[in-house]
Amino acid sequence: MIYRSRAPLRIGLAGGGTDVSPYSDEFGGAILNATISHYAHASIEPIEENGIIVQTLDRKEEQRFEWSCDLPIDGKLDLLKGVYNRIQKDYGLPITNFRLCTFVDAPAGSGLGTSSTLVVAIIGAFAEMLKLPLGEYDIANYAYDIERKDLQLAGGKQDQYAATFGGVNFMEFYAGDKVIVNPLRIKQDYINELENNLLLYFTSTSRESATIIKEQQKNVLQKNEKSIEAMHQLKEQARMMKEALLKGRLHEIGEILDYGFQQKRNMAKNISNDAIDSLYEAVKQSGATGGKISGAGGGGFMIFYCPGNTRFRVMETLNKFGGEVKPYRFTKEGLRTWTAQ
């Protein structure tokens, strides 16, 4: 038997950063995101040799251990080992030899929620193996606990819920880790047009999101008015984006993205830089009406809204900057698990 799972990565469309504590605890956060056809994959396979093997097929990393209830957290493959340790602690795994392997369709630090989505996928594989009665909110919150509390990794809450639920969602975040996921019923014609006009571009650089997020958290704790006001405006941007999508006012999407791009740069240093700003301005001159950096910022993926047929001119411009336009589709499904013979 092989126990498999996959969970979709996501594009953040509006409200990015307002899901991060302590802002969400004090003021409440709001995010609008959508899952896409790029995934984190996980599988658990029994093996004949004694012990446990954890490996990432995309990054070509592997560690081997004798059977233990607690694998060392040492900076290597910690997401895989952290999930194992928590599952072992809470549910107790049978003493069996197995290989846990993962693969993610996008590089780490690229801004599509790769780390959190991977944690969700790994939990899914263990849930399939142990037949755990976990619902969508249970899995998303479990993933958040493992990342933020067990492994002490800085970040927000949106990625775990996007990966688990799938689709286009307006999410609300409150104190006490309270999260409300509101699936949006958007007409398929609107989705098709959004998919046609929204380019996904990889800058060919990754970034360490934790540094940016920690500064953002520090700004809230120190009552930095400029940073907090930017987050207030990004929360409003999420509501603006929701209304535009539901009512089919797609001509407003670019301007709403541009508004958020300008606000997000006030949240923390290094969210943007000279190279990103130059690229952004060149793309707007080519016909895009707005865009954003995906995730915490500093690099990774960007998205650009290109109305009419401007996407082709914008793609020509982007090709000059050395990155790559990535094909994708919006997806409706979240985490999926199954057993293979």
ChimeraX attribute file (.defattr): number of C-alpha atoms within 10 A of each C-alpha:
attribute: neighborCount
match mode: 1-to-1
recipient: residues
	/A:1	10
	/A:2	16
	/A:3	22
	/A:4	26
	/A:5	26
	/A:6	28
	/A:7	34
	/A:8	35
	/A:9	32
	/A:10	30
	/A:11	24
	/A:12	27
	/A:13	26
	/A:14	28
	/A:15	28
	/A:16	29
	/A:17	28
	/A:18	30
	/A:19	27
	/A:20	22
	/A:21	25
	/A:22	19
	/A:23	23
	/A:24	24
	/A:25	17
	/A:26	11
	/A:27	16
	/A:28	20
	/A:29	27
	/A:30	27
	/A:31	28
	/A:32	28
	/A:33	24
	/A:34	22
	/A:35	29
	/A:36	24
	/A:37	16
	/A:38	21
	/A:39	25
	/A:40	26
	/A:41	28
	/A:42	28
	/A:43	26
	/A:44	23
	/A:45	16
	/A:46	14
	/A:47	13
	/A:48	8
	/A:49	11
	/A:50	13
	/A:51	16
	/A:52	19
	/A:53	20
	/A:54	21
	/A:55	18
	/A:56	18
	/A:57	14
	/A:58	13
	/A:59	12
	/A:60	8
	/A:61	12
	/A:62	14
	/A:63	12
	/A:64	12
	/A:65	12
	/A:66	12
	/A:67	15
	/A:68	12
	/A:69	14
	/A:70	13
	/A:71	17
	/A:72	13
	/A:73	15
	/A:74	8
	/A:75	8
	/A:76	12
	/A:77	16
	/A:78	17
	/A:79	20
	/A:80	22
	/A:81	21
	/A:82	20
	/A:83	23
	/A:84	22
	/A:85	22
	/A:86	19
	/A:87	19
	/A:88	16
	/A:89	12
	/A:90	8
	/A:91	10
	/A:92	13
	/A:93	15
	/A:94	8
	/A:95	10
	/A:96	12
	/A:97	16
	/A:98	20
	/A:99	18
	/A:100	23
	/A:101	21
	/A:102	24
	/A:103	20
	/A:104	24
	/A:105	14
	/A:106	19
	/A:107	19
	/A:108	17
	/A:109	22
	/A:110	27
	/A:111	28
	/A:112	27
	/A:113	27
	/A:114	27
	/A:115	21
	/A:116	29
	/A:117	29
	/A:118	29
	/A:119	28
	/A:120	33
	/A:121	33
	/A:122	31
	/A:123	27
	/A:124	29
	/A:125	26
	/A:126	24
	/A:127	20
	/A:128	22
	/A:129	20
	/A:130	15
	/A:131	10
	/A:132	12
	/A:133	9
	/A:134	14
	/A:135	10
	/A:136	15
	/A:137	16
	/A:138	13
	/A:139	24
	/A:140	27
	/A:141	19
	/A:142	19
	/A:143	28
	/A:144	25
	/A:145	16
	/A:146	21
	/A:147	23
	/A:148	15
	/A:149	11
	/A:150	15
	/A:151	17
	/A:152	10
	/A:153	15
	/A:154	17
	/A:155	25
	/A:156	24
	/A:157	27
	/A:158	30
	/A:159	29
	/A:160	30
	/A:161	27
	/A:162	33
	/A:163	34
	/A:164	29
	/A:165	25
	/A:166	24
	/A:167	21
	/A:168	29
	/A:169	22
	/A:170	23
	/A:171	22
	/A:172	22
	/A:173	25
	/A:174	20
	/A:175	15
	/A:176	8
	/A:177	15
	/A:178	13
	/A:179	22
	/A:180	15
	/A:181	18
	/A:182	13
	/A:183	16
	/A:184	15
	/A:185	11
	/A:186	14
	/A:187	12
	/A:188	9
	/A:189	10
	/A:190	16
	/A:191	17
	/A:192	12
	/A:193	14
	/A:194	20
	/A:195	16
	/A:196	16
	/A:197	22
	/A:198	20
	/A:199	23
	/A:200	20
	/A:201	21
	/A:202	24
	/A:203	21
	/A:204	14
	/A:205	13
	/A:206	17
	/A:207	17
	/A:208	16
	/A:209	22
	/A:210	14
	/A:211	15
	/A:212	21
	/A:213	24
	/A:214	15
	/A:215	15
	/A:216	27
	/A:217	22
	/A:218	15
	/A:219	19
	/A:220	20
	/A:221	13
	/A:222	9
	/A:223	11
	/A:224	13
	/A:225	12
	/A:226	14
	/A:227	20
	/A:228	22
	/A:229	15
	/A:230	21
	/A:231	29
	/A:232	18
	/A:233	16
	/A:234	29
	/A:235	25
	/A:236	18
	/A:237	24
	/A:238	28
	/A:239	16
	/A:240	18
	/A:241	25
	/A:242	23
	/A:243	13
	/A:244	16
	/A:245	21
	/A:246	14
	/A:247	11
	/A:248	18
	/A:249	12
	/A:250	20
	/A:251	16
	/A:252	17
	/A:253	27
	/A:254	23
	/A:255	17
	/A:256	23
	/A:257	27
	/A:258	20
	/A:259	18
	/A:260	27
	/A:261	21
	/A:262	15
	/A:263	19
	/A:264	25
	/A:265	16
	/A:266	18
	/A:267	26
	/A:268	22
	/A:269	16
	/A:270	16
	/A:271	21
	/A:272	20
	/A:273	13
	/A:274	9
	/A:275	12
	/A:276	18
	/A:277	11
	/A:278	11
	/A:279	16
	/A:280	22
	/A:281	12
	/A:282	16
	/A:283	24
	/A:284	19
	/A:285	13
	/A:286	19
	/A:287	19
	/A:288	26
	/A:289	21
	/A:290	25
	/A:291	28
	/A:292	26
	/A:293	30
	/A:294	25
	/A:295	29
	/A:296	29
	/A:297	29
	/A:298	24
	/A:299	26
	/A:300	26
	/A:301	28
	/A:302	24
	/A:303	20
	/A:304	26
	/A:305	32
	/A:306	28
	/A:307	21
	/A:308	13
	/A:309	11
	/A:310	15
	/A:311	21
	/A:312	15
	/A:313	15
	/A:314	21
	/A:315	17
	/A:316	13
	/A:317	17
	/A:318	21
	/A:319	12
	/A:320	10
	/A:321	15
	/A:322	10
	/A:323	15
	/A:324	16
	/A:325	17
	/A:326	10
	/A:327	12
	/A:328	14
	/A:329	13
	/A:330	20
	/A:331	17
	/A:332	15
	/A:333	18
	/A:334	21
	/A:335	26
	/A:336	19
	/A:337	21
	/A:338	15
	/A:339	14
	/A:340	9
	/A:341	5
